[in-house]
Amino acid sequence: MIALIRRYQLLYVSILYLFMCSSIRSYSQTDSISSGVYSVLPNHKIHGPTSTLTMLDLHTSTLAPGRTNHPARALMNREELVIVKEGSLTLIINDSSKILGKNGIALIMAGDTQSFSNHSSQPVSYYVIGFTPSNPADTGRGKHNGGSLVKNWNELTVKKTTKGESRAVLDKPSSAFGRFDVHATTLNEGQESHPEHTHPQEEIMFLMKGNVTMHIDGKNVTANEGNAIFIRPNIPHHLTNTGSTPCWYYAIKWYTGVN
């Protein structure tokens, strides 16, 4: 009898656990994403609406040698940034193919066919940031402004600054946004990105190397390599390199409407 009662207790706990997990997944998909630091390690992701996006999705993927992520396809209302974490990733966008190495970045505009393959002998891991705009994507605007692009780290022009380095990636209209601004910032030890400030645009800072303290609306939050920092509109913020080595991150900002 005691054994039977224990079985029912275990069954109840299991059902309750599954219900709670289901509720958490549903909540993460419907609640607007808050400003903060997020992990995007395997099995962790950002997935939800924002003040300017129907859906923001950020996750890590890995491809084994000789594998392809999916057959060529076009996403008609979703724009993507792809950043290689480790290894070499072959991107096929429309009729063009290019190998993207570690720290390289690609913008894939809505309406362009895409497929990723790993032709190397080692696994490749990469981050994907998907943007589904609140208004329908304008594929014509994307094509008119140069279309998708793929940039390896060594192709980005280095500009020395008093705090470290800066590398421009893109600053132009895209299929999803009236203006899309992406650049890489390197900060030496102890340096701040800039004084605390606000802006009406949403922003992601994706920390590729180092350890920093992110100051968000009066709170100090630690961020480490592989973390994504999301900032909602008009939230005071700035970043300090509190590590013992230079840090660097991709800063990603999107503007709705006109330039």
C-alpha positions in Angstrom: 0.0 0.0 0.0 2.8 2.4 0.9 4.6 1.6 -2.3 1.4 2.3 -4.3 1.0 5.7 -2.6 4.6 6.6 -3.4 4.0 5.7 -7.1 1.0 8.1 -7.2 3.1 10.8 -5.5 5.9 10.4 -8.0 3.3 10.5 -10.9 1.8 13.7 -9.5 5.2 15.4 -9.2 6.1 14.3 -12.7 2.8 15.7 -14.1 3.3 19.0 -12.2 6.8 19.3 -13.4 5.8 18.9 -17.1 3.0 21.4 -16.6 5.4 24.0 -15.2 7.9 23.4 -18.0 5.1 23.8 -20.6 4.0 27.1 -18.9 7.5 28.5 -18.9 8.0 27.7 -22.7 4.6 29.4 -23.4 5.5 32.4 -21.3 8.9 32.9 -23.1 7.1 32.9 -26.4 4.4 35.4 -25.6 5.9 37.9 -23.1 7.9 40.8 -24.4 11.6 40.4 -24.0 13.0 42.6 -21.2 16.3 44.5 -21.1 19.0 42.2 -19.7 21.8 39.7 -20.3 20.9 36.4 -21.8 22.7 33.1 -22.4 22.6 31.6 -25.9 24.7 28.5 -25.1 23.3 25.2 -26.5 19.8 24.6 -25.2 19.4 28.3 -24.3 17.8 30.9 -26.5 16.0 34.2 -26.7 12.6 33.8 -28.3 9.8 36.3 -28.0 8.3 39.6 -29.2 9.8 43.1 -28.6 8.5 46.6 -28.8 9.4 46.7 -32.6 9.5 43.1 -33.6 6.8 40.4 -33.9 9.5 37.9 -33.0 13.2 38.1 -32.0 15.0 34.7 -32.0 18.6 34.1 -31.0 20.1 30.7 -30.7 23.3 28.6 -31.2 23.5 25.8 -33.8 26.1 23.2 -34.6 26.7 21.3 -37.9 28.7 18.1 -38.0 31.2 17.6 -40.8 29.5 16.9 -44.1 26.1 18.1 -42.9 23.7 20.7 -44.3 21.3 22.6 -42.1 18.3 22.4 -44.5 17.5 22.5 -48.3 17.7 25.9 -49.8 14.8 28.0 -48.8 13.7 31.7 -48.6 12.2 33.3 -45.5 9.8 35.9 -46.8 9.3 37.9 -43.6 12.4 37.2 -41.5 15.9 38.7 -41.7 18.8 36.9 -40.2 22.3 37.6 -38.9 24.7 34.6 -38.7 27.9 34.8 -36.7 30.4 31.9 -36.7 31.6 31.0 -33.2 34.0 28.2 -34.1 34.9 26.5 -37.4 34.1 27.2 -41.0 30.6 27.5 -42.4 29.8 27.5 -46.1 26.8 29.8 -46.8 24.9 29.5 -50.1 22.7 32.6 -50.6 20.8 32.7 -53.9 23.4 31.8 -56.5 26.5 32.7 -54.4 28.6 30.5 -52.1 31.2 31.7 -49.5 33.1 30.2 -46.6 32.6 32.1 -43.3 35.3 31.6 -40.7 35.4 32.2 -37.0 34.0 35.6 -35.9 32.7 36.2 -39.5 29.2 37.6 -39.9 26.5 37.5 -42.6 23.2 39.3 -43.1 20.6 37.3 -45.0 17.7 39.5 -46.1 14.1 38.3 -46.4 13.3 36.7 -49.7 16.9 35.4 -50.4 17.3 31.7 -50.6 19.7 30.3 -48.1 21.4 27.1 -47.0 24.4 26.3 -44.7 26.9 23.4 -45.0 29.9 22.2 -43.2 32.5 21.0 -45.7 35.3 20.8 -43.2 36.5 17.9 -41.0 35.5 19.6 -37.7 32.1 20.6 -36.3 31.1 24.2 -36.8 29.1 26.2 -34.3 27.4 29.5 -35.1 24.9 32.0 -33.7 21.7 32.9 -35.5 19.7 36.1 -34.8 16.3 36.2 -36.5 14.3 39.4 -36.8 10.6 39.2 -37.8 9.5 42.9 -38.2 6.2 44.2 -37.0 5.5 45.5 -40.6 5.9 43.1 -43.6 9.5 42.9 -44.8 10.3 45.0 -48.0 12.3 42.6 -50.2 12.6 45.3 -52.9 14.2 47.7 -50.5 16.7 45.0 -49.4 17.7 44.3 -53.0 17.9 48.0 -53.9 20.4 48.5 -51.0 22.8 45.8 -51.9 21.0 42.7 -50.7 22.5 40.1 -48.4 26.2 40.2 -47.4 28.9 37.9 -46.0 31.9 39.3 -44.3 34.9 37.4 -42.8 36.6 39.0 -39.8 39.7 39.8 -41.7 37.6 41.7 -44.3 36.4 44.3 -41.8 38.4 47.5 -41.8 40.0 48.3 -38.4 39.7 51.8 -37.0 41.9 52.4 -33.9 40.2 54.4 -31.1 41.4 55.8 -27.8 39.6 52.9 -26.0 40.5 50.0 -28.4 39.2 49.3 -32.0 36.1 49.6 -34.1 35.1 47.7 -37.2 32.1 48.7 -39.4 30.0 45.8 -40.8 27.0 47.6 -42.3 24.9 50.7 -42.0 22.1 50.7 -44.6 18.4 50.0 -45.2 17.5 46.3 -45.3 14.5 44.2 -46.1 13.3 44.4 -42.4 14.4 47.9 -41.4 14.6 51.5 -42.6 18.2 51.4 -41.3 20.3 48.5 -39.9 23.5 49.3 -38.1 26.1 46.6 -37.2 29.6 47.1 -36.0 32.2 45.4 -33.8 33.8 47.2 -30.8 36.9 46.2 -29.0 37.5 47.7 -25.5 40.7 47.6 -23.6 40.8 46.6 -19.9 38.9 49.1 -17.7 37.4 51.1 -20.6 33.7 52.1 -20.9 31.9 51.9 -24.2 30.5 55.4 -23.7 28.8 57.5 -21.0 25.4 56.3 -19.9 22.8 57.2 -22.6 19.5 56.2 -24.1 18.1 56.0 -27.6 14.7 55.2 -29.1 16.0 52.1 -31.0 16.3 48.6 -29.6 19.8 47.2 -29.5 21.7 43.9 -29.1 25.3 43.7 -27.9 26.7 40.2 -28.6 29.8 39.5 -26.5 32.2 37.5 -28.5 35.2 37.7 -26.1 35.9 38.8 -22.5 34.0 39.6 -19.4 32.1 42.9 -18.9 29.7 44.7 -16.5 26.6 45.9 -18.2 24.9 48.9 -16.5 21.2 48.7 -17.4 18.8 51.2 -15.9 20.8 51.6 -12.6 21.6 47.9 -12.2 25.0 46.2 -12.8 24.9 42.8 -14.5 27.8 40.6 -15.4 28.1 39.4 -19.0 30.5 36.7 -20.3 31.6 35.4 -23.7 28.7 34.1 -25.6 26.1 36.3 -23.8 23.7 38.5 -25.6 22.7 41.9 -24.1 19.3 43.2 -25.1 18.3 46.8 -24.6 14.8 48.1 -25.0 14.1 51.6 -26.2 14.9 54.6 -24.0 16.6 52.4 -21.3 19.8 54.0 -19.8 22.8 51.8 -20.4 26.5 51.5 -20.9 29.2 48.8 -20.7 32.5 48.5 -18.8 35.2 46.0 -19.6 35.9 44.6 -16.1 38.0 41.7 -17.3 41.8 41.4 -17.4 42.0 41.3 -21.2 40.4 43.3 -24.1 36.8 42.4 -24.8 34.9 42.7 -28.1 31.3 42.5 -29.2 29.0 43.0 -32.1 26.7 46.0 -31.6 23.4 45.6 -33.5 20.9 48.4 -33.8 17.8 48.6 -36.0 15.7 51.6 -36.9 12.1 51.3 -38.0 10.6 53.6 -40.6 12.8 55.8 -42.7 16.5 56.4 -42.3 
